[in-house]
């Protein structure tokens, strides 16, 4: 399939997430992991899942705290 054919087959109303999976992001405020550990503002993590076309993200943190949390898009920025 050529690029032109693929481009025409794409749904023009389909919106993509602003931050794709495996993007490195930074928190804008203190969050809490799924295990109840606090993640400080400014912590960096990796997006491992995108929900609702980018309305929320599952972010995995390795430092200063190890854990995952679901974060609203407005609480993250690209790092």
Secondary structure, DSSP 8 states (H G I E B T S, - for coil): --HHHHHHHS-TT----SS-TT-EEEESS-EE-TTS-EE-TT-EEEEEEEETTTTEEEEEE-SSS-EEEEEEGGGEEE-
